[in-house]
Amino acid sequence: MINTRAAHVAILQAYSIEMQCGQFGDTGTRSMVSSTNKLAARYEAGKIIAAVEALEPNTKAWLMWCYGPPVFACLRSIQEVAVKAISDKAGVSIDPTESGHKIREQLIAYAAMNNYKSYSVTGRYTMVKPKSYDEFMRSLTADTVGLDVTNRSNFHRNYGKILCSVADACAYFDERGLPKVKRALNDVWRNRGDTYS
């Protein structure tokens, strides 16, 4: 089975290597490094970036949105492709002209994407109760769209299918992209003489 944690970290480190100024694969320490080490780090990061960039656009956008530096999740060019890819795969229509219940479904789908991302990166869900979904939606819409969270079973009846479909869509794009990133990471480790798996 693929070590997805290593692939997640590799994507984050590769795309932020210029800011880290350290060796690719460091644990976050900031020591002074030589120009040769910086070039080697950029070369190793380039292998990971090349693996991500070679993916089809939807998978690439998903991996960059989910596992790249946090600023990527805010970049419109990445966010729009990732959201559309997940919503299309999950069967949730994303149309900015729609209102009412459809807007809630779209916000629930986006919340589910964020929840998947949180679990993948940290091992913990940020939203576990209907109230946390309500708070997330209200924060995105300046408190204009929310949920009636008085009855938990209504939440799961109305939105449970969307939550499951979005999680499945996210996992689908992970499965399409992370093994390729892991292969590139294994090449980096082999070139160093490391034996990680």
Backbone as CSV, one residue per row, in Angstrom:
resi,resn,N_x,N_y,N_z,CA_x,CA_y,CA_z,C_x,C_y,C_z
1,MET,0.842,-1.189,0.000,0.000,0.000,0.000,0.885,1.249,0.000
2,ILE,0.425,2.272,-0.694,1.180,3.511,-0.816,1.240,4.268,0.513
3,ASN,2.402,4.793,0.825,2.561,5.654,1.995,2.105,7.047,1.579
4,THR,0.822,7.325,1.749,0.281,8.590,1.264,0.809,9.783,2.043
5,ARG,1.130,9.593,3.287,1.666,10.702,4.088,2.952,11.235,3.453
6,ALA,3.826,10.349,3.021,5.077,10.780,2.397,4.802,11.530,1.104
7,ALA,3.829,11.074,0.321,3.491,11.748,-0.929,2.892,13.119,-0.657
8,HIS,2.030,13.230,0.372,1.446,14.534,0.738,2.549,15.526,1.083
9,VAL,3.443,15.084,1.950,4.518,15.962,2.410,5.432,16.335,1.248
10,ALA,5.686,15.393,0.359,6.543,15.666,-0.802,5.955,16.765,-1.669
11,ILE,4.646,16.733,-1.891,4.002,17.771,-2.702,4.137,19.129,-2.020
12,LEU,3.842,19.178,-0.734,3.950,20.435,0.006,5.375,20.970,-0.034
13,GLN,6.342,20.116,0.253,7.732,20.558,0.279,8.227,20.974,-1.097
14,ALA,7.868,20.209,-2.104,8.361,20.513,-3.450,7.886,21.883,-3.914
15,TYR,6.606,22.170,-3.701,6.079,23.443,-4.169,6.485,24.618,-3.276
16,SER,6.954,24.351,-2.084,7.398,25.448,-1.227,8.901,25.480,-1.019
17,ILE,9.652,24.760,-1.844,11.097,24.627,-1.649,11.812,25.974,-1.671
18,GLU,11.367,26.900,-2.476,12.009,28.212,-2.536,11.903,28.935,-1.200
19,MET,10.796,28.736,-0.495,10.614,29.396,0.801,11.378,28.685,1.904
20,GLN,11.577,27.362,1.752,12.228,26.601,2.813,13.729,26.816,2.860
21,CYS,14.337,27.014,1.715,15.799,27.194,1.634,16.541,26.075,2.355
22,GLY,16.026,24.894,2.312,16.685,23.767,2.968,16.731,22.581,2.046
23,GLN,17.129,21.452,2.586,17.196,20.230,1.799,15.796,19.673,1.653
24,PHE,15.489,19.161,0.483,14.210,18.509,0.265,14.105,17.344,1.222
25,GLY,13.009,17.281,1.952,12.830,16.193,2.905,13.275,16.548,4.309
26,ASP,13.697,17.808,4.530,14.035,18.231,5.888,12.801,18.155,6.765
27,THR,13.004,18.173,8.049,11.884,18.166,8.984,11.481,19.578,9.354
28,GLY,11.881,20.551,8.569,11.489,21.924,8.835,12.586,22.743,9.480
29,THR,13.754,22.172,9.677,14.836,22.931,10.280,15.352,23.949,9.265
30,ARG,15.822,25.074,9.739,16.331,26.129,8.857,17.800,26.359,9.160
31,SER,18.646,25.546,8.599,20.077,25.738,8.801,20.652,26.370,7.539
32,MET,21.808,26.947,7.683,22.488,27.537,6.531,22.958,26.387,5.636
33,VAL,22.681,26.505,4.343,23.081,25.458,3.420,23.854,26.071,2.274
34,SER,24.663,25.253,1.661,25.477,25.731,0.554,24.640,25.870,-0.707
35,SER,25.200,26.550,-1.688,24.524,26.690,-2.980,24.319,25.335,-3.629
36,THR,25.269,24.438,-3.440,25.140,23.092,-4.001,23.939,22.374,-3.397
37,ASN,23.770,22.492,-2.079,22.621,21.862,-1.424,21.308,22.470,-1.908
38,LYS,21.293,23.783,-2.106,20.082,24.438,-2.603,19.734,23.952,-4.002
39,LEU,20.763,23.808,-4.850,20.517,23.297,-6.204,20.009,21.857,-6.166
40,ALA,20.590,21.057,-5.291,20.142,19.665,-5.165,18.696,19.611,-4.676
41,ALA,18.360,20.469,-3.728,16.984,20.510,-3.218,16.012,20.897,-4.322
42,ARG,16.406,21.863,-5.132,15.539,22.278,-6.246,15.401,21.152,-7.273
43,TYR,16.473,20.440,-7.512,16.430,19.319,-8.450,15.469,18.242,-7.941
44,GLU,15.583,17.895,-6.661,14.698,16.882,-6.080,13.249,17.359,-6.085
45,ALA,13.039,18.619,-5.730,11.688,19.180,-5.758,11.143,19.151,-7.179
46,GLY,12.002,19.409,-8.147,11.588,19.396,-9.545,11.060,18.042,-9.981
47,LYS,11.621,16.966,-9.439,11.129,15.628,-9.776,9.691,15.432,-9.286
48,ILE,9.414,15.915,-8.081,8.063,15.792,-7.522,7.098,16.683,-8.301
49,ILE,7.524,17.915,-8.549,6.672,18.852,-9.287,6.387,18.321,-10.687
50,ALA,7.396,17.751,-11.327,7.198,17.188,-12.667,6.160,16.065,-12.639
51,ALA,6.184,15.251,-11.599,5.191,14.164,-11.483,3.782,14.731,-11.342
52,VAL,3.641,15.783,-10.538,2.317,16.405,-10.363,1.881,17.088,-11.654
53,GLU,2.780,17.846,-12.261,2.437,18.608,-13.470,2.096,17.698,-14.642
54,ALA,2.590,16.468,-14.653,2.313,15.545,-15.757,0.934,14.888,-15.646
55,LEU,0.275,15.065,-14.517,-1.044,14.460,-14.320,-2.093,15.187,-15.163
56,GLU,-3.208,14.499,-15.411,-4.283,15.167,-16.134,-4.776,16.337,-15.272
57,PRO,-5.347,17.377,-15.883,-5.636,18.629,-15.175,-6.475,18.505,-13.902
58,ASN,-7.480,17.647,-13.892,-8.329,17.539,-12.702,-7.568,16.940,-11.520
59,THR,-6.799,15.892,-11.785,-6.020,15.261,-10.716,-4.929,16.206,-10.229
60,LYS,-4.278,16.879,-11.152,-3.238,17.844,-10.792,-3.815,18.945,-9.899
61,ALA,-4.941,19.527,-10.309,-5.556,20.601,-9.511,-5.956,20.094,-8.134
62,TRP,-6.495,18.870,-8.063,-6.892,18.312,-6.778,-5.679,18.177,-5.851
63,LEU,-4.595,17.582,-6.360,-3.420,17.391,-5.508,-2.814,18.717,-5.074
64,MET,-2.789,19.690,-5.979,-2.243,20.999,-5.624,-3.137,21.694,-4.600
65,TRP,-4.456,21.586,-4.772,-5.399,22.219,-3.839,-5.332,21.547,-2.473
66,CYS,-5.291,20.224,-2.477,-5.361,19.485,-1.218,-4.030,19.428,-0.477
67,TYR,-2.937,19.221,-1.205,-1.665,18.941,-0.536,-0.576,19.981,-0.764
68,GLY,-0.815,20.930,-1.632,0.172,21.966,-1.886,0.202,22.986,-0.757
69,PRO,1.051,23.992,-0.883,1.069,25.054,0.119,-0.321,25.672,0.270
70,PRO,-0.693,26.126,1.463,-2.045,26.643,1.698,-2.496,27.715,0.701
71,VAL,-1.558,28.498,0.196,-1.937,29.544,-0.750,-2.553,28.956,-2.015
72,PHE,-2.203,27.716,-2.365,-2.756,27.091,-3.566,-4.266,26.912,-3.467
73,ALA,-4.770,26.633,-2.256,-6.204,26.431,-2.086,-6.987,27.711,-2.352
74,CYS,-6.302,28.840,-2.301,-6.960,30.130,-2.542,-6.781,30.631,-3.967
75,LEU,-5.877,30.051,-4.709,-5.651,30.487,-6.088,-6.832,30.065,-6.948
76,ARG,-7.459,31.036,-7.567,-8.675,30.773,-8.334,-8.459,29.715,-9.415
77,SER,-7.326,29.786,-10.112,-7.069,28.847,-11.203,-7.011,27.402,-10.713
78,ILE,-6.510,27.181,-9.517,-6.432,25.837,-8.947,-7.759,25.469,-8.295
79,GLN,-8.293,26.393,-7.510,-9.513,26.119,-6.762,-10.685,25.766,-7.684
80,GLU,-10.872,26.542,-8.744,-12.009,26.291,-9.635,-11.925,24.922,-10.296
81,VAL,-10.739,24.537,-10.750,-10.594,23.233,-11.407,-10.791,22.109,-10.387
82,ALA,-10.208,22.240,-9.206,-10.345,21.198,-8.179,-11.796,21.037,-7.737
83,VAL,-12.472,22.154,-7.473,-13.866,22.096,-7.030,-14.747,21.488,-8.120
84,LYS,-14.526,21.910,-9.361,-15.343,21.371,-10.459,-15.070,19.877,-10.647
85,ALA,-13.815,19.469,-10.562,-13.478,18.049,-10.726,-14.172,17.202,-9.666
86,ILE,-14.088,17.640,-8.423,-14.707,16.881,-7.329,-16.221,16.902,-7.468
87,SER,-16.799,18.070,-7.753,-18.254,18.153,-7.847,-18.784,17.326,-9.016
88,ASP,-18.080,17.345,-10.149,-18.508,16.534,-11.290,-18.447,15.044,-10.956
89,LYS,-17.347,14.626,-10.349,-17.180,13.209,-9.995,-18.214,12.791,-8.947
90,ALA,-18.534,13.704,-8.020,-19.487,13.403,-6.950,-20.942,13.582,-7.390
91,GLY,-21.152,14.222,-8.541,-22.506,14.449,-9.023,-23.212,15.610,-8.354
92,VAL,-22.431,16.606,-7.886,-23.002,17.798,-7.263,-22.813,18.952,-8.228
93,SER,-23.913,19.591,-8.604,-23.850,20.701,-9.549,-23.319,21.957,-8.865
94,ILE,-22.308,22.571,-9.478,-21.784,23.842,-8.967,-22.143,24.916,-9.989
95,ASP,-23.151,25.707,-9.670,-23.627,26.770,-10.551,-23.827,28.018,-9.709
96,PRO,-23.024,29.061,-9.917,-23.125,30.249,-9.072,-24.442,31.002,-9.209
97,THR,-25.245,30.700,-10.223,-26.523,31.406,-10.387,-27.647,30.744,-9.595
98,GLU,-27.402,29.565,-9.058,-28.448,28.872,-8.313,-28.566,29.414,-6.899
99,SER,-29.724,29.189,-6.299,-29.927,29.686,-4.935,-30.654,28.634,-4.114
100,GLY,-30.939,28.993,-2.882,-31.714,28.123,-2.000,-31.012,26.838,-1.657
101,HIS,-31.740,25.733,-1.804,-31.240,24.420,-1.401,-29.987,24.025,-2.182
102,LYS,-29.916,24.378,-3.468,-28.746,24.027,-4.285,-27.484,24.694,-3.743
103,ILE,-27.590,25.930,-3.303,-26.426,26.610,-2.717,-25.960,25.847,-1.485
104,ARG,-26.891,25.403,-0.671,-26.516,24.632,0.516,-25.790,23.346,0.118
105,GLU,-26.287,22.666,-0.903,-25.639,21.439,-1.364,-24.213,21.724,-1.831
106,GLN,-24.035,22.819,-2.545,-22.707,23.173,-3.036,-21.773,23.513,-1.893
107,LEU,-22.281,24.234,-0.909,-21.454,24.578,0.254,-21.124,23.337,1.077
108,ILE,-22.076,22.421,1.190,-21.811,21.160,1.890,-20.713,20.388,1.156
109,ALA,-20.787,20.380,-0.174,-19.759,19.681,-0.960,-18.389,20.308,-0.727
110,TYR,-18.324,21.634,-0.726,-17.047,22.309,-0.489,-16.551,22.040,0.937
111,ALA,-17.466,22.032,1.884,-17.095,21.711,3.268,-16.555,20.290,3.358
112,ALA,-17.185,19.369,2.633,-16.726,17.977,2.647,-15.331,17.854,2.038
113,MET,-15.046,18.635,0.997,-13.693,18.647,0.422,-12.684,19.106,1.465
114,ASN,-13.021,20.170,2.176,-12.127,20.689,3.210,-11.950,19.680,4.339
115,ASN,-13.019,18.980,4.666,-12.945,17.972,5.718,-12.040,16.810,5.302
116,TYR,-12.162,16.385,4.050,-11.299,15.329,3.523,-9.836,15.774,3.566
117,LYS,-9.617,17.000,3.139,-8.257,17.557,3.147,-7.692,17.560,4.559
118,SER,-8.477,18.021,5.508,-8.026,18.068,6.892,-7.646,16.677,7.396
119,TYR,-8.497,15.694,7.117,-8.212,14.344,7.576,-6.969,13.777,6.894
120,SER,-6.833,14.012,5.599,-5.681,13.492,4.857,-4.373,14.072,5.361
121,VAL,-4.390,15.351,5.672,-3.157,16.045,6.059,-2.842,15.873,7.545
122,THR,-3.878,15.967,8.408,-3.630,15.968,9.852,-4.078,14.693,10.566
123,GLY,-4.901,13.890,9.890,-5.432,12.701,10.545,-6.665,12.983,11.375
124,ARG,-7.179,14.220,11.311,-8.377,14.594,12.076,-9.343,15.359,11.179
125,TYR,-10.618,15.102,11.384,-11.649,15.871,10.679,-11.869,17.188,11.413
126,THR,-12.074,18.260,10.669,-12.386,19.541,11.311,-13.880,19.681,11.538
127,MET,-14.676,18.954,10.766,-16.128,19.025,10.905,-16.666,17.625,11.153
128,VAL,-17.227,17.418,12.344,-17.778,16.109,12.665,-19.267,16.181,13.000
129,LYS,-19.761,17.347,13.318,-21.169,17.520,13.678,-21.831,18.482,12.700
130,PRO,-23.136,18.357,12.535,-23.842,19.292,11.653,-23.570,20.758,12.006
131,LYS,-23.427,21.049,13.270,-23.177,22.430,13.684,-21.873,22.959,13.086
132,SER,-20.851,22.111,12.989,-19.583,22.572,12.418,-19.725,22.851,10.921
133,TYR,-20.573,22.086,10.218,-20.856,22.382,8.806,-21.600,23.708,8.693
134,ASP,-22.557,23.925,9.591,-23.303,25.187,9.605,-22.361,26.371,9.812
135,GLU,-21.457,26.257,10.764,-20.506,27.343,11.042,-19.587,27.592,9.848
136,PHE,-19.132,26.528,9.195,-18.276,26.662,8.021,-19.018,27.404,6.912
137,MET,-20.257,26.999,6.646,-21.048,27.632,5.595,-21.299,29.097,5.902
138,ARG,-21.628,29.400,7.129,-21.893,30.793,7.513,-20.629,31.653,7.399
139,SER,-19.481,31.046,7.688,-18.229,31.822,7.566,-17.919,32.146,6.109
140,LEU,-18.312,31.261,5.193,-18.066,31.496,3.768,-19.049,32.491,3.151
141,THR,-20.230,32.596,3.742,-21.291,33.415,3.132,-21.653,34.634,3.956
142,ALA,-20.777,35.071,4.820,-21.034,36.229,5.696,-22.357,36.052,6.435
143,ASP,-22.587,34.838,6.927,-23.741,34.498,7.757,-25.082,34.556,7.019
144,THR,-25.053,34.491,5.679,-26.317,34.547,4.925,-26.884,33.169,4.602
145,VAL,-26.039,32.134,4.546,-26.521,30.782,4.269,-26.011,29.866,5.372
146,GLY,-26.939,29.138,5.951,-26.583,28.201,7.001,-27.478,26.989,6.944
147,LEU,-27.464,26.213,7.998,-28.254,24.985,8.075,-29.118,25.006,9.323
148,ASP,-30.230,24.307,9.256,-31.022,24.045,10.455,-30.435,22.785,11.071
149,VAL,-29.749,22.938,12.171,-29.036,21.803,12.770,-29.703,21.304,14.043
150,THR,-30.991,21.615,14.191,-31.685,21.172,15.398,-31.924,19.669,15.398
151,ASN,-32.005,19.060,14.226,-32.238,17.628,14.143,-31.118,16.979,13.321
152,ARG,-30.257,16.268,13.992,-29.093,15.648,13.356,-29.492,14.660,12.249
153,SER,-30.561,13.929,12.460,-30.963,12.943,11.454,-31.415,13.626,10.162
154,ASN,-32.001,14.812,10.261,-32.364,15.553,9.048,-31.124,15.933,8.252
155,PHE,-30.075,16.337,8.939,-28.830,16.704,8.270,-28.293,15.519,7.475
156,HIS,-28.227,14.365,8.110,-27.691,13.179,7.433,-28.622,12.707,6.315
157,ARG,-29.913,12.843,6.510,-30.849,12.464,5.452,-30.698,13.386,4.237
158,ASN,-30.576,14.695,4.495,-30.493,15.670,3.405,-29.128,15.725,2.736
159,TYR,-28.057,15.528,3.499,-26.715,15.785,2.965,-25.747,14.611,3.072
160,GLY,-26.158,13.541,3.710,-25.256,12.390,3.887,-24.746,11.827,2.577
161,LYS,-25.607,11.761,1.579,-25.192,11.228,0.280,-24.123,12.118,-0.355
162,ILE,-24.281,13.433,-0.226,-23.286,14.364,-0.775,-21.953,14.179,-0.065
163,LEU,-21.991,14.070,1.255,-20.747,13.899,2.020,-20.009,12.640,1.573
164,CYS,-20.735,11.547,1.405,-20.109,10.282,0.966,-19.606,10.387,-0.470
165,SER,-20.397,10.990,-1.350,-20.000,11.111,-2.759,-18.750,11.971,-2.908
166,VAL,-18.671,13.055,-2.145,-17.501,13.932,-2.216,-16.264,13.213,-1.674
167,ALA,-16.410,12.507,-0.570,-15.275,11.756,-0.019,-14.786,10.712,-1.023
168,ASP,-15.716,10.040,-1.690,-15.333,9.058,-2.710,-14.615,9.727,-3.882
169,ALA,-15.103,10.903,-4.291,-14.474,11.632,-5.401,-13.060,12.064,-5.034
170,CYS,-12.888,12.550,-3.810,-11.553,12.959,-3.353,-10.600,11.763,-3.350
171,ALA,-11.079,10.637,-2.840,-10.253,9.420,-2.805,-9.910,8.958,-4.222
172,TYR,-10.841,9.115,-5.146,-10.612,8.737,-6.540,-9.423,9.516,-7.120
173,PHE,-9.401,10.833,-6.910,-8.306,11.634,-7.453,-6.998,11.373,-6.700
174,ASP,-7.073,11.068,-5.414,-5.871,10.650,-4.679,-5.272,9.399,-5.317
175,GLU,-6.123,8.423,-5.590,-5.665,7.155,-6.155,-5.083,7.323,-7.553
176,ARG,-5.557,8.317,-8.279,-5.033,8.562,-9.632,-3.704,9.296,-9.606
177,GLY,-3.440,10.095,-8.565,-2.243,10.923,-8.572,-1.159,10.558,-7.578
178,LEU,-1.534,10.177,-6.377,-0.529,9.956,-5.336,0.451,8.827,-5.653
179,PRO,0.036,7.729,-6.288,1.036,6.702,-6.615,2.129,7.231,-7.546
180,LYS,1.792,8.128,-8.458,2.789,8.688,-9.369,3.750,9.611,-8.623
181,VAL,3.214,10.359,-7.666,4.076,11.203,-6.827,4.982,10.314,-5.976
182,LYS,4.432,9.236,-5.465,5.217,8.313,-4.635,6.355,7.695,-5.442
183,ARG,6.099,7.363,-6.711,7.180,6.819,-7.552,8.294,7.852,-7.733
184,ALA,7.922,9.106,-7.956,8.933,10.160,-8.093,9.707,10.321,-6.789
185,LEU,9.005,10.230,-5.669,9.658,10.337,-4.360,10.609,9.162,-4.141
186,ASN,10.203,7.980,-4.554,11.102,6.821,-4.444,12.365,7.021,-5.279
187,ASP,12.224,7.649,-6.456,13.405,7.957,-7.269,14.346,8.908,-6.532
188,VAL,13.769,9.920,-5.879,14.583,10.861,-5.095,15.332,10.103,-4.010
189,TRP,14.620,9.248,-3.276,15.243,8.494,-2.192,16.319,7.548,-2.721
190,ARG,16.056,6.880,-3.855,17.048,5.973,-4.439,18.313,6.725,-4.830
191,ASN,18.142,7.910,-5.425,19.308,8.713,-5.830,20.124,9.129,-4.623
192,ARG,19.498,9.274,-3.487,20.234,9.604,-2.255,20.862,8.376,-1.615
193,GLY,20.409,7.202,-2.044,20.882,5.966,-1.415,20.044,5.581,-0.228
194,ASP,18.883,6.221,-0.056,17.976,5.894,1.047,17.134,4.693,0.662
195,THR,16.572,4.030,1.652,15.759,2.840,1.400,14.368,2.972,1.997
196,TYR,13.747,4.139,1.863,12.398,4.334,2.384,11.389,3.674,1.459
197,SER,10.200,3.417,1.985,9.141,2.862,1.120,7.804,3.430,1.491
